[in-house]
């Protein structure tokens, strides 16, 4: 089975986000400007079953500011 991941309305992932097709690990370090909800499309392709797609949401929120006095 081969896998790919992209943002639903784009041809790729945002530049701060990576997907390892071998380990199926999604990782990244967004900045505060990247705070939003992303709809991602995961595609699996096999010679037996053809192409299977699913969608999920990735919600990026700003980390709360901590002030220590």
KOLZA-511755 format. One line per field, with one value per atom (N, C-alpha, C): chain; atom name; residue in three letters; y, z, x; residue number from 1. Coordinates in Angstrom, 2 decimals. Example, Ala and Ser with C-alpha at 12.3 -4.5 7.8 and 13.67 -1.06 7.14 Angstrom:
<nodes>
ch: c(A	A	A	A	A	A)
at: c(N	CA	C	N	CA	C)
aa: c(Ala	Ala	Ala	Ser	Ser	Ser)
py: c(-5.69	-4.50	-3.30	-2.25	-1.06	0.03)
pz: c(7.80	7.80	7.80	7.08	7.14	7.87)
px: c(13.19	12.30	13.20	12.85	13.67	12.90)
i: c(1	1	1	2	2	2)
</nodes>
This chain:
<nodes>
ch: c(A	A	A	A	A	A	A	A	A	A	A	A	A	A	A	A	A	A	A	A	A	A	A	A	A	A	A	A	A	A	A	A	A	A	A	A	A	A	A	A	A	A	A	A	A	A	A	A	A	A	A	A	A	A	A	A	A	A	A	A	A	A	A	A	A	A	A	A	A	A	A	A	A	A	A	A	A	A	A	A	A	A	A	A	A	A	A	A	A	A	A	A	A	A	A	A	A	A	A	A	A	A	A	A	A	A	A	A	A	A	A	A	A	A	A	A	A	A	A	A	A	A	A	A	A	A	A	A	A	A	A	A	A	A	A	A	A	A	A	A	A	A	A	A	A	A	A	A	A	A	A	A	A	A	A	A	A	A	A	A	A	A	A	A	A	A	A	A	A	A	A	A	A	A	A	A	A	A	A	A	A	A	A	A	A	A	A	A	A	A	A	A	A	A	A	A	A	A	A	A	A	A	A	A	A	A	A)
at: c(N	CA	C	N	CA	C	N	CA	C	N	CA	C	N	CA	C	N	CA	C	N	CA	C	N	CA	C	N	CA	C	N	CA	C	N	CA	C	N	CA	C	N	CA	C	N	CA	C	N	CA	C	N	CA	C	N	CA	C	N	CA	C	N	CA	C	N	CA	C	N	CA	C	N	CA	C	N	CA	C	N	CA	C	N	CA	C	N	CA	C	N	CA	C	N	CA	C	N	CA	C	N	CA	C	N	CA	C	N	CA	C	N	CA	C	N	CA	C	N	CA	C	N	CA	C	N	CA	C	N	CA	C	N	CA	C	N	CA	C	N	CA	C	N	CA	C	N	CA	C	N	CA	C	N	CA	C	N	CA	C	N	CA	C	N	CA	C	N	CA	C	N	CA	C	N	CA	C	N	CA	C	N	CA	C	N	CA	C	N	CA	C	N	CA	C	N	CA	C	N	CA	C	N	CA	C	N	CA	C	N	CA	C	N	CA	C	N	CA	C	N	CA	C	N	CA	C	N	CA	C	N	CA	C	N	CA	C	N	CA	C)
aa: c(Unk	Unk	Unk	Unk	Unk	Unk	Unk	Unk	Unk	Unk	Unk	Unk	Unk	Unk	Unk	Unk	Unk	Unk	Unk	Unk	Unk	Unk	Unk	Unk	Unk	Unk	Unk	Unk	Unk	Unk	Unk	Unk	Unk	Unk	Unk	Unk	Unk	Unk	Unk	Unk	Unk	Unk	Unk	Unk	Unk	Unk	Unk	Unk	Unk	Unk	Unk	Unk	Unk	Unk	Unk	Unk	Unk	Unk	Unk	Unk	Unk	Unk	Unk	Unk	Unk	Unk	Unk	Unk	Unk	Unk	Unk	Unk	Unk	Unk	Unk	Unk	Unk	Unk	Unk	Unk	Unk	Unk	Unk	Unk	Unk	Unk	Unk	Unk	Unk	Unk	Unk	Unk	Unk	Unk	Unk	Unk	Unk	Unk	Unk	Unk	Unk	Unk	Unk	Unk	Unk	Unk	Unk	Unk	Unk	Unk	Unk	Unk	Unk	Unk	Unk	Unk	Unk	Unk	Unk	Unk	Unk	Unk	Unk	Unk	Unk	Unk	Unk	Unk	Unk	Unk	Unk	Unk	Unk	Unk	Unk	Unk	Unk	Unk	Unk	Unk	Unk	Unk	Unk	Unk	Unk	Unk	Unk	Unk	Unk	Unk	Unk	Unk	Unk	Unk	Unk	Unk	Unk	Unk	Unk	Unk	Unk	Unk	Unk	Unk	Unk	Unk	Unk	Unk	Unk	Unk	Unk	Unk	Unk	Unk	Unk	Unk	Unk	Unk	Unk	Unk	Unk	Unk	Unk	Unk	Unk	Unk	Unk	Unk	Unk	Unk	Unk	Unk	Unk	Unk	Unk	Unk	Unk	Unk	Unk	Unk	Unk	Unk	Unk	Unk	Unk	Unk	Unk)
py: c(-1.17	0.00	1.23	2.16	3.44	4.53	5.50	6.56	7.93	8.87	10.27	11.12	12.32	13.23	14.62	15.33	16.70	17.48	18.81	19.65	19.53	19.37	19.08	20.05	21.33	22.32	22.67	21.95	22.24	20.98	21.13	19.97	19.38	20.06	19.59	19.99	19.67	20.09	21.50	22.19	23.48	23.28	24.31	24.14	23.81	24.02	23.72	22.30	21.56	20.24	19.18	18.05	16.96	15.65	14.76	13.44	12.41	11.47	10.40	9.24	8.97	7.94	6.53	6.35	5.03	4.74	5.71	5.51	6.02	6.77	7.38	8.39	9.06	10.07	11.46	12.23	13.61	14.48	15.43	16.28	17.67	18.62	19.98	20.93	22.15	23.19	24.45	24.64	25.82	27.08	28.20	29.49	29.97	31.04	31.56	31.97	32.37	32.74	31.54	30.34	29.13	28.61	29.37	28.94	28.97	27.80	27.63	26.15	25.81	24.41	23.99	22.91	22.37	21.09	20.94	19.68	18.94	17.75	16.96	15.74	15.34	14.17	13.12	11.96	10.84	9.85	9.50	8.58	7.34	6.18	4.91	4.23	3.71	3.07	1.68	0.69	-0.68	-1.28	-2.24	-2.89	-3.74	-4.21	-5.06	-4.24	-3.21	-2.46	-1.14	-0.71	0.57	1.71	2.82	4.03	4.22	4.49	4.75	6.09	6.97	8.29	8.50	9.25	9.70	11.12	11.85	13.24	13.38	14.25	14.57	16.00	16.54	17.93	17.97	18.90	19.21	20.63	20.79	22.11	22.64	23.77	24.41	25.66	25.67	26.81	27.40	28.70	29.32	28.77	28.56	28.09	29.24	28.97	30.07	30.69	31.98	32.69	32.53	32.16	31.97	33.10	33.78	34.87	34.48	34.54	34.21	35.49	35.86	37.06	36.67)
pz: c(0.00	0.00	0.00	-0.83	-0.89	-0.40	0.32	0.91	0.48	0.41	0.20	1.03	1.37	2.18	1.62	1.50	1.01	1.66	1.59	2.02	0.97	1.39	0.47	-0.70	-0.45	-1.52	-2.22	-1.91	-2.47	-3.10	-3.70	-4.27	-3.31	-2.19	-1.24	0.17	1.12	2.51	2.70	3.76	4.07	4.25	3.95	3.95	5.33	6.41	7.75	8.20	7.38	7.74	6.82	7.41	6.60	6.94	5.96	6.10	5.60	6.47	6.10	5.57	4.30	3.66	4.10	4.65	5.12	6.53	7.43	8.83	9.11	8.17	8.29	9.43	9.69	10.74	10.13	10.72	10.34	11.39	10.96	11.94	11.37	12.28	11.86	13.03	12.76	13.77	13.18	13.36	12.79	13.56	12.89	13.57	13.91	14.66	15.05	13.83	12.75	11.53	10.85	11.21	10.62	11.39	12.38	13.19	12.36	12.13	11.43	11.41	10.82	10.64	9.22	9.10	7.80	7.55	6.35	5.95	5.10	5.58	4.90	4.25	3.13	2.39	2.37	2.96	2.97	1.90	1.01	-0.07	0.08	0.02	0.00	-1.33	-1.93	-3.24	-3.15	-3.58	-3.65	-4.99	-5.43	-6.71	-6.62	-5.43	-5.23	-5.10	-4.25	-3.93	-4.67	-5.39	-6.08	-5.11	-5.30	-4.52	-3.48	-2.25	-1.15	-0.53	-0.31	0.25	1.51	2.44	3.61	3.95	4.61	4.98	6.49	7.02	8.45	8.65	9.80	10.12	11.08	10.83	11.70	12.19	13.49	14.06	14.71	14.20	14.74	15.49	16.79	17.64	18.26	18.52	19.15	20.57	20.92	22.25	23.23	24.36	25.30	25.84	25.94	26.47	27.99	28.51	29.95	30.49	31.53	32.16	33.59	33.97	35.32	35.97	37.09	37.82	39.01)
px: c(0.86	0.00	0.90	0.58	1.29	0.34	0.89	0.08	0.57	-0.37	-0.02	-0.98	-0.52	-1.33	-1.18	-2.30	-2.27	-3.39	-3.27	-4.38	-5.46	-6.70	-7.80	-7.90	-7.76	-7.93	-6.61	-5.56	-4.23	-3.64	-2.47	-1.78	-0.76	-0.53	0.48	0.06	0.91	0.72	1.25	0.82	1.45	2.96	3.76	5.22	5.81	5.09	5.60	5.25	4.51	4.00	4.59	5.01	5.56	4.84	4.83	4.22	5.22	5.59	6.50	5.65	5.74	4.91	5.27	6.47	6.89	6.39	6.58	6.17	4.76	4.19	2.86	2.79	3.91	3.99	3.81	2.91	2.66	3.32	4.16	4.86	5.07	5.29	5.53	5.55	5.99	6.06	5.45	4.14	3.49	3.83	3.74	3.86	2.46	2.37	1.06	0.22	0.90	0.19	-0.48	-0.07	-0.64	-1.85	-2.30	-3.45	-4.72	-5.27	-6.55	-6.88	-8.01	-8.37	-8.04	-7.28	-6.89	-7.68	-8.21	-8.83	-7.81	-7.43	-6.40	-7.03	-6.44	-6.91	-5.80	-6.09	-5.15	-5.60	-4.68	-4.99	-4.11	-4.74	-4.03	-4.26	-3.20	-3.31	-2.69	-3.46	-2.92	-3.30	-2.52	-2.81	-4.07	-4.41	-5.59	-6.87	-6.85	-8.07	-8.21	-7.20	-7.25	-6.99	-7.71	-7.48	-8.58	-8.16	-9.09	-8.70	-9.69	-9.42	-10.24	-9.67	-10.40	-9.96	-10.81	-10.52	-10.56	-9.72	-9.77	-9.32	-9.66	-9.31	-8.13	-7.24	-6.12	-6.33	-6.52	-6.79	-5.51	-5.04	-3.84	-4.29	-4.02	-4.39	-3.13	-3.15	-1.99	-1.79	-0.57	-0.25	-0.48	-1.12	-1.38	-0.09	-0.10	1.05	1.07	2.22	2.37	3.22	2.73	3.46	3.74	5.01	5.41	5.94	5.38	5.82	6.64)
i: c(1	1	1	2	2	2	3	3	3	4	4	4	5	5	5	6	6	6	7	7	7	8	8	8	9	9	9	10	10	10	11	11	11	12	12	12	13	13	13	14	14	14	15	15	15	16	16	16	17	17	17	18	18	18	19	19	19	20	20	20	21	21	21	22	22	22	23	23	23	24	24	24	25	25	25	26	26	26	27	27	27	28	28	28	29	29	29	30	30	30	31	31	31	32	32	32	33	33	33	34	34	34	35	35	35	36	36	36	37	37	37	38	38	38	39	39	39	40	40	40	41	41	41	42	42	42	43	43	43	44	44	44	45	45	45	46	46	46	47	47	47	48	48	48	49	49	49	50	50	50	51	51	51	52	52	52	53	53	53	54	54	54	55	55	55	56	56	56	57	57	57	58	58	58	59	59	59	60	60	60	61	61	61	62	62	62	63	63	63	64	64	64	65	65	65	66	66	66	67	67	67	68	68	68	69	69	69)
</nodes>
